[in-house]
Amino acid sequence: MESPCILVCTIDDRTGYCFGCGRTRQEIGAWTLYTDTERHSIMQALPARLETVERKPRRETRRSRMARERNGA
């Protein structure tokens, strides 16, 4: 089954779209229940959605926190 997930899985509070794939929480949760046609339709909308999200999640990621701690900041 095709999926746009890139394992970012953080939702933009402003738009409601995932920073990584552009889907909503509802779409992510129901992804396996959609037909191929429904998934394809959603995937066609994702590039435009991703243009509307902020480029970085607002919360600190584990990777950035570890880098900050490693650098003594």
N, CA, C and O atoms as CSV, one atom per row, in Angstrom:
chain,resi,resn,atom,element,x,y,z
A,1,MET,N,N,0.851,-1.182,0.000
A,1,MET,CA,C,0.000,0.000,0.000
A,1,MET,C,C,0.893,1.240,0.000
A,1,MET,O,O,1.787,1.372,0.835
A,2,GLU,N,N,0.647,2.116,-0.916
A,2,GLU,CA,C,1.428,3.346,-1.025
A,2,GLU,C,C,1.072,4.301,0.114
A,2,GLU,O,O,-0.093,4.444,0.483
A,3,SER,N,N,2.096,4.950,0.659
A,3,SER,CA,C,1.891,5.919,1.732
A,3,SER,C,C,2.888,7.062,1.559
A,3,SER,O,O,4.033,6.836,1.168
A,4,PRO,N,N,2.453,8.292,1.849
A,4,PRO,CA,C,3.358,9.434,1.747
A,4,PRO,C,C,4.180,9.664,3.018
A,4,PRO,O,O,4.955,10.618,3.086
A,5,CYS,N,N,4.020,8.809,4.015
A,5,CYS,CA,C,4.669,9.001,5.309
A,5,CYS,C,C,6.197,9.008,5.167
A,5,CYS,O,O,6.779,8.151,4.501
A,6,ILE,N,N,6.836,10.007,5.817
A,6,ILE,CA,C,8.301,10.051,5.859
A,6,ILE,C,C,8.789,10.029,7.311
A,6,ILE,O,O,9.922,10.415,7.596
A,7,LEU,N,N,7.929,9.578,8.219
A,7,LEU,CA,C,8.246,9.395,9.639
A,7,LEU,C,C,8.577,10.688,10.371
A,7,LEU,O,O,9.382,10.679,11.302
A,8,VAL,N,N,7.975,11.788,9.971
A,8,VAL,CA,C,8.103,13.040,10.712
A,8,VAL,C,C,6.982,13.114,11.748
A,8,VAL,O,O,7.242,13.372,12.923
A,9,CYS,N,N,5.759,12.895,11.330
A,9,CYS,CA,C,4.608,12.713,12.218
A,9,CYS,C,C,4.431,13.785,13.278
A,9,CYS,O,O,4.250,13.476,14.456
A,10,THR,N,N,4.480,15.031,12.866
A,10,THR,CA,C,4.196,16.162,13.734
A,10,THR,C,C,3.220,17.065,12.985
A,10,THR,O,O,3.438,17.405,11.822
A,11,ILE,N,N,2.142,17.449,13.668
A,11,ILE,CA,C,1.078,18.224,13.033
A,11,ILE,C,C,1.295,19.720,13.240
A,11,ILE,O,O,1.567,20.167,14.354
A,12,ASP,N,N,1.175,20.483,12.170
A,12,ASP,CA,C,1.246,21.945,12.217
A,12,ASP,C,C,-0.049,22.448,12.847
A,12,ASP,O,O,-1.131,22.214,12.309
A,13,ASP,N,N,0.053,23.137,13.984
A,13,ASP,CA,C,-1.144,23.630,14.676
A,13,ASP,C,C,-1.937,24.618,13.837
A,13,ASP,O,O,-3.160,24.696,13.955
A,14,ARG,N,N,-1.259,25.358,13.005
A,14,ARG,CA,C,-1.930,26.392,12.208
A,14,ARG,C,C,-2.790,25.791,11.095
A,14,ARG,O,O,-3.919,26.231,10.879
A,15,THR,N,N,-2.262,24.793,10.392
A,15,THR,CA,C,-2.990,24.240,9.243
A,15,THR,C,C,-3.674,22.910,9.535
A,15,THR,O,O,-4.651,22.559,8.874
A,16,GLY,N,N,-3.171,22.166,10.518
A,16,GLY,CA,C,-3.697,20.834,10.795
A,16,GLY,C,C,-3.085,19.755,9.934
A,16,GLY,O,O,-3.538,18.611,9.967
A,17,TYR,N,N,-2.058,20.094,9.157
A,17,TYR,CA,C,-1.389,19.137,8.282
A,17,TYR,C,C,-0.080,18.670,8.914
A,17,TYR,O,O,0.579,19.419,9.635
A,18,CYS,N,N,0.283,17.423,8.631
A,18,CYS,CA,C,1.557,16.878,9.090
A,18,CYS,C,C,2.700,17.592,8.370
A,18,CYS,O,O,2.636,17.818,7.161
A,19,PHE,N,N,3.753,17.947,9.124
A,19,PHE,CA,C,4.920,18.606,8.527
A,19,PHE,C,C,5.607,17.714,7.499
A,19,PHE,O,O,6.187,18.209,6.532
A,20,GLY,N,N,5.543,16.415,7.703
A,20,GLY,CA,C,6.250,15.489,6.823
A,20,GLY,C,C,5.504,15.123,5.570
A,20,GLY,O,O,6.065,15.163,4.475
A,21,CYS,N,N,4.219,14.758,5.717
A,21,CYS,CA,C,3.489,14.228,4.554
A,21,CYS,C,C,2.342,15.115,4.078
A,21,CYS,O,O,1.911,14.996,2.931
A,22,GLY,N,N,1.843,15.999,4.936
A,22,GLY,CA,C,0.759,16.885,4.524
A,22,GLY,C,C,-0.639,16.372,4.824
A,22,GLY,O,O,-1.622,17.058,4.541
A,23,ARG,N,N,-0.744,15.166,5.398
A,23,ARG,CA,C,-2.074,14.633,5.714
A,23,ARG,C,C,-2.577,15.183,7.043
A,23,ARG,O,O,-1.797,15.654,7.871
A,24,THR,N,N,-3.894,15.116,7.233
A,24,THR,CA,C,-4.486,15.487,8.513
A,24,THR,C,C,-4.415,14.293,9.465
A,24,THR,O,O,-4.129,13.171,9.047
A,25,ARG,N,N,-4.677,14.545,10.742
A,25,ARG,CA,C,-4.719,13.439,11.712
A,25,ARG,C,C,-5.733,12.380,11.292
A,25,ARG,O,O,-5.470,11.181,11.379
A,26,GLN,N,N,-6.887,12.839,10.839
A,26,GLN,CA,C,-7.943,11.916,10.435
A,26,GLN,C,C,-7.499,11.061,9.250
A,26,GLN,O,O,-7.754,9.857,9.217
A,27,GLU,N,N,-6.842,11.679,8.288
A,27,GLU,CA,C,-6.370,10.937,7.117
A,27,GLU,C,C,-5.292,9.925,7.497
A,27,GLU,O,O,-5.271,8.806,6.983
A,28,ILE,N,N,-4.411,10.320,8.387
A,28,ILE,CA,C,-3.359,9.405,8.833
A,28,ILE,C,C,-3.988,8.201,9.534
A,28,ILE,O,O,-3.622,7.057,9.264
A,29,GLY,N,N,-4.930,8.463,10.426
A,29,GLY,CA,C,-5.568,7.399,11.185
A,29,GLY,C,C,-6.386,6.442,10.346
A,29,GLY,O,O,-6.480,5.257,10.665
A,30,ALA,N,N,-6.975,6.944,9.282
A,30,ALA,CA,C,-7.866,6.117,8.455
A,30,ALA,C,C,-7.204,5.639,7.167
A,30,ALA,O,O,-7.871,5.051,6.316
A,31,TRP,N,N,-5.909,5.881,7.010
A,31,TRP,CA,C,-5.224,5.615,5.751
A,31,TRP,C,C,-5.464,4.204,5.231
A,31,TRP,O,O,-5.737,4.022,4.044
A,32,THR,N,N,-5.367,3.211,6.097
A,32,THR,CA,C,-5.526,1.819,5.647
A,32,THR,C,C,-6.974,1.482,5.311
A,32,THR,O,O,-7.240,0.452,4.690
A,33,LEU,N,N,-7.902,2.329,5.709
A,33,LEU,CA,C,-9.318,2.084,5.424
A,33,LEU,C,C,-9.766,2.680,4.092
A,33,LEU,O,O,-10.812,2.305,3.562
A,34,TYR,N,N,-8.978,3.605,3.553
A,34,TYR,CA,C,-9.322,4.246,2.289
A,34,TYR,C,C,-9.113,3.295,1.112
A,34,TYR,O,O,-8.285,2.385,1.165
A,35,THR,N,N,-9.871,3.524,0.070
A,35,THR,CA,C,-9.653,2.781,-1.168
A,35,THR,C,C,-8.418,3.344,-1.867
A,35,THR,O,O,-7.942,4.423,-1.513
A,36,ASP,N,N,-7.898,2.620,-2.855
A,36,ASP,CA,C,-6.760,3.122,-3.629
A,36,ASP,C,C,-7.097,4.466,-4.266
A,36,ASP,O,O,-6.251,5.358,-4.322
A,37,THR,N,N,-8.316,4.610,-4.740
A,37,THR,CA,C,-8.749,5.857,-5.375
A,37,THR,C,C,-8.755,7.001,-4.369
A,37,THR,O,O,-8.314,8.104,-4.690
A,38,GLU,N,N,-9.247,6.757,-3.160
A,38,GLU,CA,C,-9.267,7.804,-2.136
A,38,GLU,C,C,-7.852,8.200,-1.730
A,38,GLU,O,O,-7.557,9.386,-1.584
A,39,ARG,N,N,-6.978,7.217,-1.547
A,39,ARG,CA,C,-5.587,7.531,-1.188
A,39,ARG,C,C,-4.910,8.331,-2.303
A,39,ARG,O,O,-4.186,9.290,-2.037
A,40,HIS,N,N,-5.150,7.929,-3.547
A,40,HIS,CA,C,-4.556,8.645,-4.678
A,40,HIS,C,C,-5.041,10.101,-4.712
A,40,HIS,O,O,-4.254,11.014,-4.962
A,41,SER,N,N,-6.309,10.306,-4.467
A,41,SER,CA,C,-6.874,11.656,-4.469
A,41,SER,C,C,-6.228,12.522,-3.382
A,41,SER,O,O,-5.881,13.678,-3.623
A,42,ILE,N,N,-6.074,11.956,-2.200
A,42,ILE,CA,C,-5.435,12.695,-1.104
A,42,ILE,C,C,-3.985,13.004,-1.465
A,42,ILE,O,O,-3.511,14.119,-1.248
A,43,MET,N,N,-3.288,12.021,-2.012
A,43,MET,CA,C,-1.879,12.223,-2.348
A,43,MET,C,C,-1.681,13.307,-3.402
A,43,MET,O,O,-0.654,13.986,-3.413
A,44,GLN,N,N,-2.653,13.466,-4.280
A,44,GLN,CA,C,-2.567,14.533,-5.283
A,44,GLN,C,C,-2.618,15.915,-4.630
A,44,GLN,O,O,-2.045,16.866,-5.161
A,45,ALA,N,N,-3.295,16.038,-3.491
A,45,ALA,CA,C,-3.441,17.323,-2.799
A,45,ALA,C,C,-2.254,17.652,-1.895
A,45,ALA,O,O,-2.102,18.800,-1.477
A,46,LEU,N,N,-1.421,16.679,-1.591
A,46,LEU,CA,C,-0.369,16.880,-0.591
A,46,LEU,C,C,0.686,17.930,-0.962
A,46,LEU,O,O,1.055,18.718,-0.091
A,47,PRO,N,N,1.187,17.989,-2.184
A,47,PRO,CA,C,2.191,19.025,-2.483
A,47,PRO,C,C,1.680,20.445,-2.199
A,47,PRO,O,O,2.417,21.267,-1.654
A,48,ALA,N,N,0.459,20.728,-2.554
A,48,ALA,CA,C,-0.096,22.058,-2.296
A,48,ALA,C,C,-0.263,22.298,-0.799
A,48,ALA,O,O,-0.026,23.405,-0.314
A,49,ARG,N,N,-0.665,21.278,-0.079
A,49,ARG,CA,C,-0.811,21.409,1.381
A,49,ARG,C,C,0.535,21.702,2.028
A,49,ARG,O,O,0.635,22.563,2.902
A,50,LEU,N,N,1.564,20.988,1.600
A,50,LEU,CA,C,2.882,21.172,2.208
A,50,LEU,C,C,3.431,22.579,1.992
A,50,LEU,O,O,4.267,23.047,2.765
A,51,GLU,N,N,2.969,23.241,0.956
A,51,GLU,CA,C,3.375,24.633,0.725
A,51,GLU,C,C,2.809,25.564,1.792
A,51,GLU,O,O,3.328,26.663,1.985
A,52,THR,N,N,1.755,25.144,2.487
A,52,THR,CA,C,1.100,26.012,3.465
A,52,THR,C,C,1.573,25.790,4.896
A,52,THR,O,O,1.245,26.588,5.775
A,53,VAL,N,N,2.335,24.726,5.154
A,53,VAL,CA,C,2.803,24.477,6.526
A,53,VAL,C,C,4.114,25.193,6.761
A,53,VAL,O,O,4.865,25.472,5.827
A,54,GLU,N,N,4.376,25.484,8.017
A,54,GLU,CA,C,5.663,26.065,8.373
A,54,GLU,C,C,6.727,25.022,8.080
A,54,GLU,O,O,6.446,23.825,8.141
A,55,ARG,N,N,7.885,25.429,7.777
A,55,ARG,CA,C,8.941,24.494,7.388
A,55,ARG,C,C,9.468,23.673,8.557
A,55,ARG,O,O,9.965,22.566,8.348
A,56,LYS,N,N,9.372,24.182,9.780
A,56,LYS,CA,C,9.893,23.448,10.927
A,56,LYS,C,C,8.780,23.233,11.942
A,56,LYS,O,O,7.935,24.108,12.127
A,57,PRO,N,N,8.772,22.088,12.595
A,57,PRO,CA,C,7.826,21.899,13.699
A,57,PRO,C,C,8.111,22.919,14.796
A,57,PRO,O,O,9.258,23.332,14.971
A,58,ARG,N,N,7.095,23.325,15.525
A,58,ARG,CA,C,7.292,24.295,16.592
A,58,ARG,C,C,7.949,23.687,17.815
A,58,ARG,O,O,8.601,24.384,18.592
A,59,ARG,N,N,7.777,22.384,17.983
A,59,ARG,CA,C,8.385,21.761,19.152
A,59,ARG,C,C,9.799,21.293,18.816
A,59,ARG,O,O,10.126,21.020,17.661
A,60,GLU,N,N,10.605,21.209,19.832
A,60,GLU,CA,C,11.970,20.745,19.643
A,60,GLU,C,C,11.949,19.235,19.397
A,60,GLU,O,O,11.289,18.491,20.122
A,61,THR,N,N,12.659,18.800,18.396
A,61,THR,CA,C,12.732,17.376,18.111
A,61,THR,C,C,13.801,16.725,18.981
A,61,THR,O,O,14.689,17.399,19.502
A,62,ARG,N,N,13.705,15.419,19.130
A,62,ARG,CA,C,14.689,14.684,19.927
A,62,ARG,C,C,16.085,14.889,19.357
A,62,ARG,O,O,17.045,15.088,20.101
A,63,ARG,N,N,16.192,14.839,18.043
A,63,ARG,CA,C,17.499,15.007,17.396
A,63,ARG,C,C,18.099,16.388,17.687
A,63,ARG,O,O,19.287,16.491,17.994
A,64,SER,N,N,17.297,17.438,17.594
A,64,SER,CA,C,17.825,18.787,17.840
A,64,SER,C,C,18.151,18.987,19.314
A,64,SER,O,O,19.116,19.678,19.641
A,65,ARG,N,N,17.352,18.386,20.221
A,65,ARG,CA,C,17.640,18.483,21.640
A,65,ARG,C,C,18.961,17.797,21.980
A,65,ARG,O,O,19.769,18.328,22.741
A,66,MET,N,N,19.169,16.613,21.405
A,66,MET,CA,C,20.418,15.884,21.659
A,66,MET,C,C,21.620,16.667,21.146
A,66,MET,O,O,22.659,16.706,21.804
A,67,ALA,N,N,21.489,17.289,19.981
A,67,ALA,CA,C,22.581,18.096,19.423
A,67,ALA,C,C,22.858,19.305,20.307
A,67,ALA,O,O,24.016,19.650,20.544
A,68,ARG,N,N,21.804,19.948,20.792
A,68,ARG,CA,C,21.963,21.109,21.683
A,68,ARG,C,C,22.662,20.694,22.970
A,68,ARG,O,O,23.575,21.377,23.436
A,69,GLU,N,N,22.233,19.576,23.543
A,69,GLU,CA,C,22.849,19.101,24.778
A,69,GLU,C,C,24.313,18.693,24.569
A,69,GLU,O,O,25.155,18.917,25.439
A,70,ARG,N,N,24.602,18.104,23.429
A,70,ARG,CA,C,25.961,17.688,23.111
A,70,ARG,C,C,26.895,18.895,22.987
A,70,ARG,O,O,28.071,18.833,23.346
A,71,ASN,N,N,26.339,19.993,22.468
A,71,ASN,CA,C,27.139,21.213,22.277
A,71,ASN,C,C,27.171,22.088,23.520
A,71,ASN,O,O,27.790,23.152,23.514
A,72,GLY,N,N,26.507,21.650,24.588
A,72,GLY,CA,C,26.539,22.395,25.847
A,72,GLY,C,C,25.700,23.660,25.854
A,72,GLY,O,O,25.910,24.531,26.698
A,73,ALA,N,N,24.771,23.777,24.950
A,73,ALA,CA,C,23.937,24.989,24.894
A,73,ALA,C,C,22.807,24.924,25.888
A,73,ALA,O,O,22.008,25.857,25.977
